[in-house]
């Protein structure tokens, strides 16, 4: 009975959480904070604090680079400018339409990397905008990235970190040639191969 009353209190309390405008705050763009959710290669661009809009990534030189924005319930102007003349565009996007752009590998095949910065101006709000910023490091097309660690197939609490794991660092302690480790929900691990290729889990 006590738990039921607590449950009702939580439900009723949640219903009191009413929407409020945050017009008292600076917009993210005016504050110099890059926060607009943009997808690169089908993955949301996130910084180390898991906030959207600011990130870096490795990309093979022989692959098309994809930029996307989810459909929004409003129309907006999308502006983007990339270094080294790779891309510069300003387009209006209708509400409920997905934005999708591609950069051909021929555009960056002779480069080591590039950066892009962009800004989104919603048409249903005045003097408000949001920005994104990302860095792309270009690697050779035949480079093989390390496999992602994954739960071991026997169903036990084991993590397979890869057959090329020369050094496996688990919560700051390092092991040699350890390819399968015990793990739980808060395990943090990264591994290093002989050729200094790396992977990680839990960070």
N, C-alpha and C positions, 0 to 999 in steps of 0.2 A: 504493500500500500504506500509505503514511504517513497519507493522508487517511482511509482505511478504518479504521485503528486509532484515529484521533482521533474518528471517527464512533461507533465502538463505545464509546469512553470516555464520550462525551456521553450516549449512550443509557443506559449502565449507571449513570452519575452521576445522571441524571434519576430513575431508579427508586429511588434512595436518598432522594429528597425526600419524606419521610413526613409525614402530617398531624400537626399539634400544636395543641391548644387554646391560645387566647391569653388564658387566664384571669388571666395576670399583668398585663394591661393594663386600664385603665378602659374601660367601654363608651363608645361614641361619644356617647350622650346625656349620660352623667355628665360627659364631658369638655367638653360644650358645643359639640360638632361636629355639624353637620346633614349627615347622610350617607345617609339612606334613599333608595333609588332609586325615584322617583316620576315618572310620565309625565304631562306636561301637553300637551294638543293632540297626542298621539301622539309627543311628543319627550321624551327623558330630560332631567330637570332637572339641569343641570351648572353648577358655578361656573367662575371664570376659570382655575382649575387643573385643570379637567376632572374634578373630584370630584363625585359625585352628591349630591343632596339640598338644594342651596342655589342659587337662581337668580332671575332676573327676566325678564319677557317683555312684549312689546306684544300687545294683543288688541283686535280690533274690537268696538265696543259692541253690534253687532247680531248677534253670533255666540255660540252656546252654548259654554260653557267646560267642557272635559273633564278629568277627573282619573282616572288609572288606576294600578293596581299589578299587576305580573305575578303569575301563580299562584306560590305558595310551597309547599315541601314540608312545611309545618307550618301549623297554624291560629294565628290571632293576633287581637288586638284593635287596631282602627284608630280613632284619635281625631284629629279635625281641628277647628280653630276659625279662622274668618276674620274680619277686621275689619269694622266697620260692619254687623254682624248678617247678613252674606251667607250664612254657612253655619256650623253647629256640629253635629257628629255624633260618635257613638261606637258602633261596630258590631263584632261578631265575624265574622271571615271564616274559612271552612273551608279546610283544606289543599287545594291544587291548584285553588283557585277564584280567578278574576280579580276584582279589585275595580274597579268602574267607577261613577263619579259624574258628574253633570252639573249645572252652574249655569246657569239660564235667563238670557238677556240682559235680561229684564224686571227681574231682581234688581239689576243694576248699571247700567242704562241712564242714570241721572242722576249717576253717579259718575265720578271721574277715575282711580280705581284702588283696589286693596285688597291686603291681605297675608293670608297663611294660614300657620299653623304646625300641625304634626301630630306624632303619636308613635305608634310601632308597638310592641306588646308581644307577643312570641312566646309561645305557650302551652307550648312544650317547653323553655323556659329560665326560671329564676327571676331576678328582680332585674336583668334585661337589657332594654334597649329602644333604639330608634333614632328620630331625629327628622328632619323635613324642614321647610323654610321657603322660601316663594316670594313674590315681589312681582309683581303684575299691574298694568301701566299700560294704561288704556283709551283707545283712539283712536277717532275718528269712523268710522262704518261705511263711508263712501264714500272713505276715505283709501286711496291706492294705494301700497303699499310698493315699493321698487326691486326689480328682478329680480336674481336671484343670478348672479354671474359664472360663466361656464362655458367649457369648452374650445371653441375655435373649430372650425367644422365641416370645415375643409379638411385636418384631420389633422396640421397642423404644430404646433409647440410655441408656440401662441398662446392667449391668454385673452381672451374677449370680456367686457368689464366693463360694457357697456350703452350704448345710444345717447344717454342723457341725462348722460353723464359729463363735466361741465364741467371738474372738476379730478380728476386721477388721481394718487394718491400711491403710488409703488412703493418700498418699503424706504426711506422718508423723503424721497425725491426726488419732486417734484410736477410733473406735466405738464398742459397745458391742452387740452381737447377731444380727448383720446386715448381712443378707445373699444376698441381692440384692442392688447394688449401681449404681448411675448414673456414666457414664464414657464417655470419649472422646478419641481421638487418643493418647494423652500423659498421660493418667491416669496410675499411678503406685500404686499397691495394693498388700499387702500380708495378709494372715489370719492365725489365730492360733485356733486350736480346744481345747477342754477340756483336751484331752490326749496329747496335744502339738504335734499334727501333723499339718504340714504347707503346704500352696500352695501360688502361686504368679501370678501376671499378669503385664506385661508392663515393667519389669526390663530387 
